[in-house]
Amino acid sequence: MYNWEKETSERKTFKNQFGKDSNWKRPDYGLQAGAGVEIQNIVLKLHYSYGLANISQMNSITAKNRAIGLTLGYKFFTKD
């Protein structure tokens, strides 16, 4: 588990816990877009996830998920 800190007039530490009595809300939702290419048996994909939900339980803090993903793969069995 790690701590996430936000600097304010006083220092606060937030634990990475979810649920009613924690610092983070559930569920999270958002948008995802991606593109990929296949060259012979090699597969390369890139995607971006953009969180729309504010997952912070605190009204003074806005926290939204963002992620970039890269997939590199190899197809072992292909139909010719």
Secondary structure, DSSP 8 states (H G I E B T S, - for coil): --EEEEESSSEEEEES-BSTTSSB-S---EEEEEEEEEETTEEEEEEEEEE-S--BSSTT-----EEEEEEEEE-SS---
